[in-house]
Amino acid sequence: MPRNNHRLLGKSHRRAFLRCAGAGAVLPTILPSRVLGRDGAVPPSERIVLGIIGIGPRCTYDVTAMMQHADVQAVAIADVQASRRDAGKKLVDGHYGNQDCRLYRDFRELLDRPDIDAVIVATGDRWHAPASIMAAQAGKDVYSEKPCGLTIQKCQELADTITATGRVFQAGTQRRSVPNFQVAVQLAHDGKLGKLQTLYASVYQPEIKTQWLPGQPTPPVEVCDWNLWLGPAPWRPYNKQYVDGRWRGYWDFDSGAKLLDWGAHTVDLCQWANQADDTMPIRYEPGPNQITCHYANGVRLVLDFLATPFGQRPGWVQELGTCPVRFVGDEGSVETGDSGGIVVSSPALEKEIPSEAKRVRGLDVSAHSRDFFDCIKSRSLPRANQHVMRHSHIACHAAALSWILQRPLRMDPATESFIDDDEANRLRRRVERDPWA
């Protein structure tokens, strides 16, 4: 039985109590109307109680959107840094007009709370999979920021754990819930582009840094728990730049040589357009400015390197903004990005685009988190569920490994292993520090 089934039973008892109370049986007349769900309020028995694990800038954006849902209530924050805990509490308590948000340095204490139904995991990459796995094992549903796993092995373990525990999982690849990207994918699915030929995913220029920043005095554990910040990553001396967000690009902390930072989004969209959510490319070929991948159905996937997030290489429509993708068939093409605009190759395709899909949406996570919360109630699979995440993330990791090794790699999608390449297979996993291994 899932660990928090008593939580669901408790909700059932409270609903029964409230029904009786509504008939005037036992409820004191002084009880606030919000407890009964009057005046548009959602009664406590119907709310999804949310815990927050890691609250930096990205999580602040996510949680601000999530708290707009009337049936969601954030109640607790865990973060290794006191400054972030305090800022998070100010955000949450300010939204609800109280002082109820509880703070934890160690997220395991948050997971021990039986009243919490779901968590958002928005730590650095190294913690996404371990924290999500522990949350699922504690009976919580999980919304995980991407990249969801530091390695192929962690993506596999995460997906397997979510399935085994029966929890609801949503990867933070929110563009699956944004209208302009949905329309572009639908054009591919409906055959409006003809037979798909090539899919283009913009990604960062890959980078690996293995050096250490100069060691600095380690702060008191209540100010910053450096050991817990490192978690499963190898030990190294404290440097404030790491905890301030400057860990990206360092091999010990980053996913796939930075390739998954955008690739988790853009490769995911290409997988979706190719109706390949249950598989991945079978061959990966690195080049100086791109990685070319090949699906079993003959479609090519090109991961195009961008020098900086806003410095796009020639060939992309610049005004479409960040995270652009392009789908090309033998009868037409479509390109879109975070600006909300959609560029197609013919007037006929232009007529296929609903006007509302052209509105600027940016990185709004409201619809994506709404899909997650609705699926918690229905116990169904969200748009970016563990199976979708598994295949798109592993495809990104495989492409990154081909670039790291600077040679073509062949993969068996059934076993999620490389064919005749022991070195590549060893790199599917990394050594983890005790006790997190």
One Martini backbone bead per residue (centre of mass of N, CA, C, O) as a GRO file, in nm:
protein
  437
    1MET     BB    1   0.096   0.035   0.023
    2PRO     BB    2   0.093   0.346   0.008
    3ARG     BB    3   0.210   0.559   0.242
    4ASN     BB    4  -0.046   0.788   0.187
    5ASN     BB    5  -0.331   0.649   0.227
    6HIS     BB    6  -0.416   0.785   0.494
    7ARG     BB    7  -0.463   1.054   0.357
    8LEU     BB    8  -0.706   0.969   0.182
    9LEU     BB    9  -0.883   0.866   0.416
   10GLY     BB   10  -0.889   1.132   0.566
   11LYS     BB   11  -1.044   1.287   0.351
   12SER     BB   12  -1.297   1.113   0.358
   13HIS     BB   13  -1.375   1.176   0.652
   14ARG     BB   14  -1.397   1.485   0.616
   15ARG     BB   15  -1.622   1.481   0.408
   16ALA     BB   16  -1.833   1.346   0.587
   17PHE     BB   17  -1.830   1.560   0.807
   18LEU     BB   18  -1.914   1.801   0.625
   19ARG     BB   19  -2.186   1.689   0.540
   20CYS     BB   20  -2.307   1.682   0.823
   21ALA     BB   21  -2.251   1.977   0.898
   22GLY     BB   22  -2.430   2.098   0.669
   23ALA     BB   23  -2.696   1.986   0.835
   24GLY     BB   24  -2.639   2.078   1.150
   25ALA     BB   25  -2.510   1.871   1.356
   26VAL     BB   26  -2.185   1.991   1.452
   27LEU     BB   27  -2.135   2.269   1.342
   28PRO     BB   28  -2.010   2.554   1.408
   29THR     BB   29  -2.102   2.881   1.321
   30ILE     BB   30  -1.793   3.001   1.338
   31LEU     BB   31  -1.704   2.872   1.090
   32PRO     BB   32  -1.546   2.927   0.824
   33SER     BB   33  -1.639   2.930   0.491
   34ARG     BB   34  -1.374   2.801   0.368
   35VAL     BB   35  -1.418   2.514   0.493
   36LEU     BB   36  -1.680   2.469   0.297
   37GLY     BB   37  -1.626   2.618   0.012
   38ARG     BB   38  -1.710   2.898   0.012
   39ASP     BB   39  -1.667   3.165  -0.193
   40GLY     BB   40  -1.462   2.973  -0.380
   41ALA     BB   41  -1.347   2.787  -0.188
   42VAL     BB   42  -1.128   2.529  -0.084
   43PRO     BB   43  -1.140   2.268   0.088
   44PRO     BB   44  -0.910   2.090   0.263
   45SER     BB   45  -1.005   1.801   0.152
   46GLU     BB   46  -0.933   1.913  -0.168
   47ARG     BB   47  -0.641   1.963  -0.125
   48ILE     BB   48  -0.310   2.014  -0.233
   49VAL     BB   49  -0.023   1.931  -0.062
   50LEU     BB   50   0.282   2.125  -0.070
   51GLY     BB   51   0.622   2.063  -0.130
   52ILE     BB   52   0.958   2.213  -0.111
   53ILE     BB   53   1.263   2.135  -0.306
   54GLY     BB   54   1.420   2.383  -0.362
   55ILE     BB   55   1.460   2.760  -0.364
   56GLY     BB   56   1.514   2.919  -0.629
   57PRO     BB   57   1.447   3.097  -0.902
   58ARG     BB   58   1.287   2.874  -1.052
   59CYS     BB   59   1.100   2.789  -0.817
   60THR     BB   60   0.971   3.060  -0.770
   61TYR     BB   61   0.824   3.058  -1.037
   62ASP     BB   62   0.667   2.796  -1.003
   63VAL     BB   63   0.522   2.853  -0.728
   64THR     BB   64   0.373   3.106  -0.808
   65ALA     BB   65   0.194   2.947  -1.009
   66MET     BB   66   0.084   2.718  -0.822
   67MET     BB   67  -0.062   2.914  -0.607
   68GLN     BB   68  -0.301   2.993  -0.809
   69HIS     BB   69  -0.419   2.735  -0.728
   70ALA     BB   70  -0.686   2.677  -0.519
   71ASP     BB   71  -0.611   2.346  -0.471
   72VAL     BB   72  -0.331   2.466  -0.364
   73GLN     BB   73  -0.089   2.408  -0.083
   74ALA     BB   74   0.176   2.556   0.055
   75VAL     BB   75   0.379   2.440   0.362
   76ALA     BB   76   0.688   2.369   0.262
   77ILE     BB   77   1.054   2.405   0.306
   78ALA     BB   78   1.357   2.284   0.144
   79ASP     BB   79   1.693   2.401   0.230
   80VAL     BB   80   2.043   2.452   0.269
   81GLN     BB   81   1.969   2.763   0.263
   82ALA     BB   82   1.870   3.019   0.457
   83SER     BB   83   1.809   3.243   0.250
   84ARG     BB   84   1.608   3.066   0.084
   85ARG     BB   85   1.415   2.991   0.301
   86ASP     BB   86   1.329   3.279   0.379
   87ALA     BB   87   1.232   3.368   0.098
   88GLY     BB   88   1.018   3.146   0.070
   89LYS     BB   89   0.845   3.218   0.313
   90LYS     BB   90   0.772   3.501   0.220
   91LEU     BB   91   0.622   3.408  -0.032
   92VAL     BB   92   0.411   3.214   0.092
   93ASP     BB   93   0.298   3.387   0.326
   94GLY     BB   94   0.221   3.626   0.143
   95HIS     BB   95   0.002   3.475  -0.016
   96TYR     BB   96  -0.172   3.369   0.253
   97GLY     BB   97  -0.148   3.554   0.515
   98ASN     BB   98   0.084   3.408   0.692
   99GLN     BB   99   0.300   3.173   0.920
  100ASP     BB  100   0.296   2.846   0.820
  101CYS     BB  101   0.561   2.798   0.692
  102ARG     BB  102   0.784   2.542   0.683
  103LEU     BB  103   1.127   2.469   0.777
  104TYR     BB  104   1.408   2.299   0.605
  105ARG     BB  105   1.721   2.158   0.555
  106ASP     BB  106   1.607   1.862   0.538
  107PHE     BB  107   1.405   1.692   0.317
  108ARG     BB  108   1.335   1.437   0.490
  109GLU     BB  109   1.148   1.584   0.688
  110LEU     BB  110   0.933   1.657   0.483
  111LEU     BB  111   0.872   1.356   0.390
  112ASP     BB  112   0.755   1.273   0.683
  113ARG     BB  113   0.499   1.416   0.611
  114PRO     BB  114   0.163   1.308   0.584
  115ASP     BB  115   0.021   1.581   0.459
  116ILE     BB  116   0.191   1.545   0.206
  117ASP     BB  117   0.129   1.487  -0.142
  118ALA     BB  118   0.343   1.689  -0.282
  119VAL     BB  119   0.630   1.771  -0.493
  120ILE     BB  120   0.892   1.999  -0.560
  121VAL     BB  121   1.189   1.962  -0.761
  122ALA     BB  122   1.454   2.241  -0.744
  123THR     BB  123   1.734   2.170  -0.770
  124GLY     BB  124   1.999   2.050  -0.864
  125ASP     BB  125   2.075   1.800  -1.075
  126ARG     BB  126   2.202   1.593  -0.862
  127TRP     BB  127   1.902   1.580  -0.698
  128HIS     BB  128   1.653   1.508  -0.863
  129ALA     BB  129   1.640   1.198  -0.851
  130PRO     BB  130   1.685   1.127  -0.550
  131ALA     BB  131   1.450   1.303  -0.439
  132SER     BB  132   1.225   1.176  -0.613
  133ILE     BB  133   1.257   0.888  -0.514
  134MET     BB  134   1.209   0.946  -0.210
  135ALA     BB  135   0.929   1.066  -0.248
  136ALA     BB  136   0.791   0.820  -0.372
  137GLN     BB  137   0.861   0.630  -0.129
  138ALA     BB  138   0.684   0.841   0.061
  139GLY     BB  139   0.408   0.901  -0.119
  140LYS     BB  140   0.478   1.113  -0.341
  141ASP     BB  141   0.421   1.338  -0.565
  142VAL     BB  142   0.602   1.453  -0.876
  143TYR     BB  143   0.777   1.758  -0.949
  144SER     BB  144   1.042   1.791  -1.188
  145GLU     BB  145   1.301   1.933  -1.269
  146LYS     BB  146   1.524   2.001  -1.512
  147PRO     BB  147   1.710   1.760  -1.519
  148CYS     BB  148   1.605   1.447  -1.381
  149GLY     BB  149   1.897   1.322  -1.468
  150LEU     BB  150   2.248   1.288  -1.461
  151THR     BB  151   2.186   1.003  -1.588
  152ILE     BB  152   2.081   0.723  -1.727
  153GLN     BB  153   2.044   0.564  -1.465
  154LYS     BB  154   1.867   0.780  -1.313
  155CYS     BB  155   1.634   0.775  -1.515
  156GLN     BB  156   1.565   0.481  -1.475
  157GLU     BB  157   1.519   0.479  -1.168
  158LEU     BB  158   1.296   0.687  -1.163
  159ALA     BB  159   1.091   0.552  -1.351
  160ASP     BB  160   1.072   0.285  -1.192
  161THR     BB  161   0.974   0.406  -0.921
  162ILE     BB  162   0.717   0.542  -1.012
  163THR     BB  163   0.583   0.285  -1.117
  164ALA     BB  164   0.607   0.105  -0.856
  165THR     BB  165   0.448   0.330  -0.664
  166GLY     BB  166   0.216   0.498  -0.826
  167ARG     BB  167   0.302   0.771  -0.903
  168VAL     BB  168   0.298   1.106  -0.989
  169PHE     BB  169   0.464   1.245  -1.288
  170GLN     BB  170   0.644   1.560  -1.365
  171ALA     BB  171   0.812   1.715  -1.592
  172GLY     BB  172   0.967   2.043  -1.654
  173THR     BB  173   0.849   2.027  -1.970
  174GLN     BB  174   0.633   2.281  -2.045
  175ARG     BB  175   0.604   2.288  -2.366
  176ARG     BB  176   0.371   2.070  -2.378
  177SER     BB  177   0.167   2.322  -2.262
  178VAL     BB  178   0.220   2.503  -2.519
  179PRO     BB  179   0.053   2.606  -2.795
  180ASN     BB  180   0.276   2.644  -3.020
  181PHE     BB  181   0.402   2.362  -2.979
  182GLN     BB  182   0.146   2.196  -3.021
  183VAL     BB  183   0.092   2.284  -3.312
  184ALA     BB  184   0.355   2.189  -3.440
  185VAL     BB  185   0.314   1.889  -3.369
  186GLN     BB  186   0.037   1.854  -3.511
  187LEU     BB  187   0.137   1.896  -3.797
  188ALA     BB  188   0.302   1.635  -3.794
  189HIS     BB  189   0.078   1.431  -3.712
  190ASP     BB  190  -0.124   1.523  -3.963
  191GLY     BB  191   0.068   1.555  -4.230
  192LYS     BB  192   0.130   1.864  -4.320
  193LEU     BB  193   0.454   1.796  -4.383
  194GLY     BB  194   0.450   1.517  -4.434
  195LYS     BB  195   0.724   1.345  -4.440
  196LEU     BB  196   0.945   1.308  -4.217
  197GLN     BB  197   1.299   1.409  -4.193
  198THR     BB  198   1.373   1.670  -3.993
  199LEU     BB  199   1.497   1.751  -3.665
  200TYR     BB  200   1.531   2.053  -3.465
  201ALA     BB  201   1.757   2.115  -3.184
  202SER     BB  202   1.830   2.337  -2.954
  203VAL     BB  203   2.156   2.393  -2.800
  204TYR     BB  204   2.408   2.403  -2.615
  205GLN     BB  205   2.725   2.436  -2.583
  206PRO     BB  206   2.926   2.217  -2.494
  207GLU     BB  207   3.055   2.142  -2.150
  208ILE     BB  208   3.363   2.080  -1.953
  209LYS     BB  209   3.433   2.095  -1.598
  210THR     BB  210   3.704   1.975  -1.365
  211GLN     BB  211   3.768   2.191  -1.192
  212TRP     BB  212   3.844   2.379  -0.905
  213LEU     BB  213   3.756   2.594  -0.693
  214PRO     BB  214   3.850   2.779  -0.455
  215GLY     BB  215   3.881   2.747  -0.135
  216GLN     BB  216   3.654   2.801   0.139
  217PRO     BB  217   3.500   2.869   0.407
  218THR     BB  218   3.283   2.690   0.582
  219PRO     BB  219   2.983   2.722   0.671
  220PRO     BB  220   2.746   2.693   0.866
  221VAL     BB  221   2.500   2.460   0.849
  222GLU     BB  222   2.257   2.673   0.880
  223VAL     BB  223   2.350   2.841   0.634
  224CYS     BB  224   2.524   2.590   0.486
  225ASP     BB  225   2.489   2.263   0.367
  226TRP     BB  226   2.742   2.130   0.201
  227ASN     BB  227   2.705   1.824   0.214
  228LEU     BB  228   2.405   1.834   0.110
  229TRP     BB  229   2.455   1.983  -0.150
  230LEU     BB  230   2.628   1.760  -0.277
  231GLY     BB  231   2.563   1.477  -0.197
  232PRO     BB  232   2.632   1.249  -0.453
  233ALA     BB  233   2.863   1.412  -0.501
  234PRO     BB  234   3.168   1.482  -0.502
  235TRP     BB  235   3.401   1.599  -0.316
  236ARG     BB  236   3.458   1.951  -0.232
  237PRO     BB  237   3.531   2.254  -0.188
  238TYR     BB  238   3.413   2.537  -0.085
  239ASN     BB  239   3.209   2.768  -0.292
  240LYS     BB  240   2.993   3.022  -0.341
  241GLN     BB  241   2.938   2.989  -0.647
  242TYR     BB  242   2.787   2.727  -0.641
  243VAL     BB  243   2.536   2.817  -0.451
  244ASP     BB  244   2.478   3.064  -0.666
  245GLY     BB  245   2.480   2.884  -0.962
  246ARG     BB  246   2.798   2.811  -1.071
  247TRP     BB  247   2.778   2.484  -1.155
  248ARG     BB  248   2.766   2.497  -1.442
  249GLY     BB  249   2.964   2.259  -1.635
  250TYR     BB  250   3.023   2.073  -1.410
  251TRP     BB  251   3.051   1.741  -1.409
  252ASP     BB  252   2.944   1.676  -1.110
  253PHE     BB  253   2.658   1.865  -1.165
  254ASP     BB  254   2.602   1.810  -1.465
  255SER     BB  255   2.411   1.745  -1.764
  256GLY     BB  256   2.554   1.657  -2.046
  257ALA     BB  257   2.741   1.907  -2.096
  258LYS     BB  258   2.469   2.105  -2.092
  259LEU     BB  259   2.268   1.978  -2.307
  260LEU     BB  260   2.000   1.951  -2.114
  261ASP     BB  261   1.903   2.236  -2.061
  262TRP     BB  262   1.757   2.237  -2.350
  263GLY     BB  263   1.722   1.938  -2.450
  264ALA     BB  264   1.492   1.853  -2.259
  265HIS     BB  265   1.302   2.019  -2.446
  266THR     BB  266   1.374   1.991  -2.758
  267VAL     BB  267   1.397   1.686  -2.781
  268ASP     BB  268   1.119   1.628  -2.667
  269LEU     BB  269   0.964   1.763  -2.904
  270CYS     BB  270   1.082   1.578  -3.124
  271GLN     BB  271   0.980   1.315  -3.016
  272TRP     BB  272   0.683   1.394  -3.034
  273ALA     BB  273   0.671   1.455  -3.340
  274ASN     BB  274   0.777   1.142  -3.397
  275GLN     BB  275   0.632   0.943  -3.210
  276ALA     BB  276   0.888   0.867  -2.970
  277ASP     BB  277   0.816   0.817  -2.653
  278ASP     BB  278   0.908   0.484  -2.672
  279THR     BB  279   1.191   0.597  -2.774
  280MET     BB  280   1.496   0.630  -2.981
  281PRO     BB  281   1.772   0.677  -3.107
  282ILE     BB  282   2.031   0.458  -3.273
  283ARG     BB  283   2.217   0.712  -3.373
  284TYR     BB  284   2.536   0.894  -3.304
  285GLU     BB  285   2.682   1.208  -3.445
  286PRO     BB  286   2.950   1.401  -3.418
  287GLY     BB  287   3.017   1.754  -3.444
  288PRO     BB  288   3.120   2.084  -3.438
  289ASN     BB  289   2.785   2.201  -3.440
  290GLN     BB  290   2.669   1.898  -3.406
  291ILE     BB  291   2.417   1.640  -3.357
  292THR     BB  292   2.345   1.334  -3.521
  293CYS     BB  293   2.037   1.159  -3.538
  294HIS     BB  294   1.887   0.820  -3.566
  295TYR     BB  295   1.608   0.664  -3.661
  296ALA     BB  296   1.444   0.376  -3.753
  297ASN     BB  297   1.241   0.556  -3.952
  298GLY     BB  298   1.467   0.785  -4.081
  299VAL     BB  299   1.479   1.006  -3.891
  300ARG     BB  300   1.622   1.313  -3.813
  301LEU     BB  301   1.835   1.448  -3.543
  302VAL     BB  302   1.929   1.788  -3.469
  303LEU     BB  303   2.185   1.919  -3.264
  304ASP     BB  304   2.214   2.262  -3.220
  305PHE     BB  305   2.457   2.481  -3.155
  306LEU     BB  306   2.477   2.734  -2.904
  307ALA     BB  307   2.677   2.965  -2.766
  308THR     BB  308   2.416   3.107  -2.657
  309PRO     BB  309   2.098   3.161  -2.563
  310PHE     BB  310   2.102   3.444  -2.772
  311GLY     BB  311   2.323   3.309  -2.989
  312GLN     BB  312   2.233   3.232  -3.279
  313ARG     BB  313   2.260   3.055  -3.545
  314PRO     BB  314   2.244   3.022  -3.853
  315GLY     BB  315   1.895   2.934  -3.959
  316TRP     BB  316   1.740   3.092  -3.750
  317VAL     BB  317   1.464   3.243  -3.609
  318GLN     BB  318   1.524   3.494  -3.399
  319GLU     BB  319   1.226   3.595  -3.295
  320LEU     BB  320   1.153   3.310  -3.143
  321GLY     BB  321   1.377   3.262  -2.948
  322THR     BB  322   1.396   3.038  -2.724
  323CYS     BB  323   1.394   2.708  -2.780
  324PRO     BB  324   1.411   2.615  -3.070
  325VAL     BB  325   1.218   2.448  -3.331
  326ARG     BB  326   1.232   2.207  -3.617
  327PHE     BB  327   1.007   2.079  -3.873
  328VAL     BB  328   1.076   1.849  -4.148
  329GLY     BB  329   0.928   1.787  -4.456
  330ASP     BB  330   0.835   1.702  -4.792
  331GLU     BB  331   0.594   1.960  -4.766
  332GLY     BB  332   0.721   2.101  -4.499
  333SER     BB  333   0.747   2.360  -4.232
  334VAL     BB  334   0.829   2.423  -3.874
  335GLU     BB  335   0.873   2.707  -3.645
  336THR     BB  336   0.957   2.748  -3.289
  337GLY     BB  337   0.920   2.942  -2.974
  338ASP     BB  338   0.904   3.141  -2.681
  339SER     BB  339   0.743   3.383  -2.819
  340GLY     BB  340   0.493   3.221  -2.994
  341GLY     BB  341   0.584   3.191  -3.265
  342ILE     BB  342   0.507   3.092  -3.615
  343VAL     BB  343   0.691   2.925  -3.879
  344VAL     BB  344   0.613   2.869  -4.218
  345SER     BB  345   0.640   2.749  -4.567
  346SER     BB  346   0.320   2.822  -4.614
  347PRO     BB  347   0.001   2.936  -4.659
  348ALA     BB  348  -0.139   2.668  -4.595
  349LEU     BB  349  -0.013   2.640  -4.307
  350GLU     BB  350  -0.110   2.909  -4.190
  351LYS     BB  351  -0.418   2.814  -4.182
  352GLU     BB  352  -0.355   2.594  -3.940
  353ILE     BB  353  -0.324   2.838  -3.739
  354PRO     BB  354  -0.420   2.941  -3.455
  355SER     BB  355  -0.434   3.248  -3.314
  356GLU     BB  356  -0.381   3.166  -3.007
  357ALA     BB  357  -0.090   3.031  -3.071
  358LYS     BB  358   0.061   3.331  -3.115
  359ARG     BB  359   0.092   3.391  -2.838
  360VAL     BB  360   0.258   3.502  -2.578
  361ARG     BB  361   0.416   3.272  -2.323
  362GLY     BB  362   0.680   3.167  -2.269
  363LEU     BB  363   0.735   3.013  -1.929
  364ASP     BB  364   0.465   2.911  -1.857
  365VAL     BB  365   0.343   2.676  -1.586
  366SER     BB  366   0.037   2.653  -1.535
  367ALA     BB  367  -0.060   2.422  -1.728
  368HIS     BB  368   0.146   2.205  -1.634
  369SER     BB  369   0.061   2.203  -1.334
  370ARG     BB  370  -0.237   2.142  -1.384
  371ASP     BB  371  -0.192   1.866  -1.504
  372PHE     BB  372  -0.066   1.746  -1.250
  373PHE     BB  373  -0.302   1.796  -1.048
  374ASP     BB  374  -0.518   1.646  -1.207
  375CYS     BB  375  -0.361   1.367  -1.199
  376ILE     BB  376  -0.374   1.330  -0.897
  377LYS     BB  377  -0.687   1.295  -0.896
  378SER     BB  378  -0.699   1.067  -1.141
  379ARG     BB  379  -0.439   0.886  -1.178
  380SER     BB  380  -0.281   0.992  -1.425
  381LEU     BB  381  -0.097   1.077  -1.703
  382PRO     BB  382   0.105   1.305  -1.782
  383ARG     BB  383   0.266   1.461  -2.036
  384ALA     BB  384   0.555   1.436  -1.852
  385ASN     BB  385   0.620   1.157  -1.787
  386GLN     BB  386   0.835   0.900  -1.710
  387HIS     BB  387   0.846   0.789  -2.005
  388VAL     BB  388   0.909   1.045  -2.153
  389MET     BB  389   1.159   1.124  -1.994
  390ARG     BB  390   1.335   0.878  -2.038
  391HIS     BB  391   1.372   0.896  -2.354
  392SER     BB  392   1.461   1.194  -2.388
  393HIS     BB  393   1.699   1.192  -2.186
  394ILE     BB  394   1.861   0.957  -2.306
  395ALA     BB  395   1.906   1.087  -2.577
  396CYS     BB  396   2.072   1.320  -2.466
  397HIS     BB  397   2.295   1.154  -2.330
  398ALA     BB  398   2.389   1.006  -2.583
  399ALA     BB  399   2.474   1.258  -2.738
  400ALA     BB  400   2.679   1.358  -2.528
  401LEU     BB  401   2.865   1.106  -2.540
  402SER     BB  402   2.947   1.141  -2.836
  403TRP     BB  403   3.090   1.411  -2.781
  404ILE     BB  404   3.286   1.325  -2.558
  405LEU     BB  405   3.410   1.078  -2.741
  406GLN     BB  406   3.419   1.143  -3.048
  407ARG     BB  407   3.186   0.929  -3.149
  408PRO     BB  408   3.000   0.700  -3.264
  409LEU     BB  409   2.674   0.574  -3.161
  410ARG     BB  410   2.501   0.279  -3.059
  411MET     BB  411   2.153   0.197  -2.987
  412ASP     BB  412   1.939   0.007  -2.773
  413PRO     BB  413   1.618   0.077  -2.683
  414ALA     BB  414   1.545  -0.177  -2.515
  415THR     BB  415   1.822  -0.157  -2.320
  416GLU     BB  416   1.971   0.118  -2.303
  417SER     BB  417   2.232   0.046  -2.484
  418PHE     BB  418   2.541   0.008  -2.611
  419ILE     BB  419   2.700  -0.097  -2.903
  420ASP     BB  420   3.013  -0.196  -2.879
  421ASP     BB  421   3.063   0.006  -2.594
  422ASP     BB  422   3.202   0.010  -2.291
  423GLU     BB  423   3.258   0.307  -2.227
  424ALA     BB  424   2.974   0.416  -2.271
  425ASN     BB  425   2.838   0.227  -2.062
  426ARG     BB  426   2.991   0.337  -1.814
  427LEU     BB  427   2.868   0.641  -1.865
  428ARG     BB  428   2.570   0.581  -1.758
  429ARG     BB  429   2.734   0.621  -1.492
  430ARG     BB  430   2.803   0.713  -1.146
  431VAL     BB  431   2.965   0.786  -0.876
  432GLU     BB  432   2.847   0.774  -0.538
  433ARG     BB  433   2.794   0.902  -0.241
  434ASP     BB  434   2.789   0.844   0.068
  435PRO     BB  435   2.449   0.753   0.132
  436TRP     BB  436   2.340   0.787  -0.191
  437ALA     BB  437   2.394   0.510  -0.352
   0.00000   0.00000   0.00000
